[in-house]
Amino acid sequence: MKKIILLFLFLLVLASCNEKKDEQRAKGISESQFQYNFKTLKQALDQGYGLECVYADESGTKIKAFIQGTSVKTMGMEPEDQAYKMLAKGQNMWTWDENKQVGSLTNLSNLNKDNDITMNGKSIRSSEDVIAVIEANRQSCATKTFSTAEFKVPANINIVSEE
């Protein structure tokens, strides 16, 4: 009888753990976030973790984002969008097309309402604003280790400053 009760208790505990994980997955929180118990991207970044996230832009298109500290790199997930990249570090934003090997650099602090850059309706003035948009619209995130090269514009891209 004791074995049956112990087995029942074990199954009950196991079921409640799986239920909590299913609830976390439904909220777009990945296994690694559940494991490390991050509630926000900022919390994970403040603890030194790199993140790979998927979020939806204003048109519903899925975008992949790599985040390390205050650096953010994004790219489209569809094959036709994967050549287009954006890198934000502090108040600078680089955008480029890997196929055409050309891009631009924008100092976000120089922008105003006449030449605004927005993401999901929010004005972007720094990489922290980009992270806030990803946080608000994320569908999933997982911790990831990045090389420093991941957050640099490739050497073969001709960058033109828009300052």
C-alpha positions as CSV (number, residue, x, y, z in Angstrom):
1,M,0.0,0.0,0.0
2,K,2.9,2.4,0.8
3,K,4.4,1.7,-2.6
4,I,1.2,2.7,-4.3
5,I,0.9,5.9,-2.3
6,L,4.5,6.8,-3.0
7,L,4.0,6.1,-6.7
8,F,0.9,8.2,-6.8
9,L,2.7,11.1,-5.1
10,F,5.6,10.8,-7.5
11,L,3.3,10.9,-10.6
12,L,1.4,13.8,-9.1
13,V,4.6,15.8,-8.7
14,L,5.8,14.9,-12.2
15,A,2.5,15.9,-13.7
16,S,2.6,19.3,-12.0
17,C,6.1,19.9,-13.3
18,N,5.1,19.2,-16.9
19,E,2.0,21.4,-16.5
20,K,4.2,24.3,-15.4
21,K,6.6,23.8,-18.4
22,D,3.6,23.6,-20.8
23,E,2.3,26.9,-19.3
24,Q,5.8,28.5,-19.8
25,R,6.0,27.3,-23.4
26,A,2.5,28.7,-24.1
27,K,3.8,32.1,-22.9
28,G,6.8,31.9,-25.3
29,I,9.3,31.2,-22.6
30,S,11.9,28.6,-23.7
31,E,13.3,25.7,-21.7
32,S,16.5,27.7,-21.0
33,Q,14.5,30.6,-19.6
34,F,12.5,28.2,-17.5
35,Q,15.7,26.5,-16.3
36,Y,17.4,29.8,-15.4
37,N,14.1,31.5,-14.3
38,F,14.4,34.7,-16.3
39,K,11.3,36.8,-16.3
40,T,12.6,39.5,-18.7
41,L,15.3,39.9,-21.3
42,K,16.9,42.6,-19.2
43,Q,17.2,40.2,-16.3
44,A,19.0,37.6,-18.5
45,L,21.3,40.2,-20.1
46,D,22.2,41.8,-16.8
47,Q,23.4,38.3,-15.7
48,G,25.6,38.2,-18.7
49,Y,23.7,35.8,-20.9
50,G,23.4,36.1,-24.7
51,L,19.9,35.5,-26.1
52,E,18.5,34.3,-29.4
53,C,14.9,35.5,-29.7
54,V,12.1,35.4,-32.3
55,Y,9.7,38.3,-32.4
56,A,7.0,39.6,-34.7
57,D,7.3,43.0,-36.4
58,E,4.3,45.3,-37.0
59,S,3.3,43.3,-40.1
60,G,3.5,40.0,-38.3
61,T,6.7,38.9,-40.0
62,K,9.0,36.8,-37.8
63,I,12.4,38.3,-37.1
64,K,15.3,36.6,-35.4
65,A,17.3,38.6,-32.9
66,F,20.7,38.0,-31.3
67,I,21.3,40.0,-28.1
68,Q,24.4,40.3,-26.0
69,G,24.7,43.1,-23.5
70,T,23.3,46.2,-25.3
71,S,24.1,45.0,-28.8
72,V,21.3,43.6,-31.0
73,K,21.5,42.0,-34.4
74,T,18.4,41.2,-36.3
75,M,17.5,39.4,-39.6
76,G,14.5,38.1,-41.3
77,M,13.7,34.4,-40.9
78,E,12.2,33.8,-44.4
79,P,14.8,32.9,-47.1
80,E,14.1,36.1,-49.1
81,D,14.7,38.3,-45.9
82,Q,17.8,36.6,-44.5
83,A,20.2,38.9,-46.4
84,Y,18.9,42.0,-44.7
85,K,20.6,42.6,-41.3
86,M,20.4,45.3,-38.6
87,L,22.9,45.9,-35.9
88,A,22.3,48.3,-33.0
89,K,24.9,49.2,-30.5
90,G,24.2,52.1,-28.1
91,Q,23.0,55.0,-30.2
92,N,24.3,53.6,-33.6
93,M,22.4,51.5,-36.0
94,W,23.8,49.8,-39.0
95,T,21.6,48.2,-41.7
96,W,22.9,46.3,-44.7
97,D,22.1,43.9,-47.5
98,E,24.5,41.0,-47.7
99,N,23.7,40.3,-51.3
100,K,24.4,43.9,-52.5
101,Q,27.2,44.3,-49.9
102,V,26.1,47.8,-49.1
103,G,24.6,49.4,-46.0
104,S,24.2,52.5,-43.9
105,L,25.1,53.8,-40.4
106,T,22.7,56.0,-38.5
107,N,23.3,57.9,-35.3
108,L,20.0,57.4,-33.6
109,S,20.5,60.4,-31.3
110,N,20.4,62.7,-34.3
111,L,16.9,61.6,-35.4
112,N,13.7,63.6,-34.9
113,K,10.1,63.3,-36.0
114,D,10.9,64.2,-39.6
115,N,13.4,61.3,-40.0
116,D,12.3,58.9,-37.3
117,I,13.1,55.2,-37.2
118,T,10.4,53.1,-35.6
119,M,9.9,49.5,-34.7
120,N,6.3,48.3,-33.9
121,G,5.3,51.9,-33.5
122,K,8.0,52.8,-31.0
123,S,10.7,55.5,-31.8
124,I,14.2,54.0,-31.7
125,R,16.9,56.2,-30.2
126,S,19.2,53.4,-28.8
127,S,19.8,49.7,-28.8
128,E,17.9,49.6,-25.5
129,D,14.8,50.7,-27.3
130,V,15.3,47.9,-29.8
131,I,15.5,45.4,-26.9
132,A,12.3,46.9,-25.4
133,V,10.5,46.3,-28.7
134,I,11.8,42.7,-28.8
135,E,10.7,42.1,-25.2
136,A,7.2,43.4,-25.9
137,N,6.7,41.3,-29.1
138,R,8.8,38.2,-28.5
139,Q,7.5,34.8,-29.3
140,S,10.4,32.8,-27.9
141,C,13.9,33.3,-26.5
142,A,16.8,31.0,-25.5
143,T,20.2,31.6,-24.0
144,K,23.0,31.4,-26.5
145,T,26.8,32.0,-26.6
146,F,28.1,34.4,-29.3
147,S,31.5,35.2,-30.7
148,T,32.3,39.0,-30.8
149,A,32.3,38.7,-34.6
150,E,28.5,38.2,-34.5
151,F,28.1,41.8,-33.5
152,K,30.3,43.4,-36.1
153,V,29.4,44.6,-39.6
154,P,31.2,42.2,-42.1
155,A,34.3,43.7,-43.6
156,N,33.0,43.2,-47.2
157,I,30.0,45.5,-46.6
158,N,30.4,49.1,-47.8
159,I,28.9,51.3,-45.1
160,V,27.7,54.9,-45.9
161,S,27.1,57.2,-42.9
162,E,23.7,58.9,-42.8
163,E,24.6,61.4,-40.1
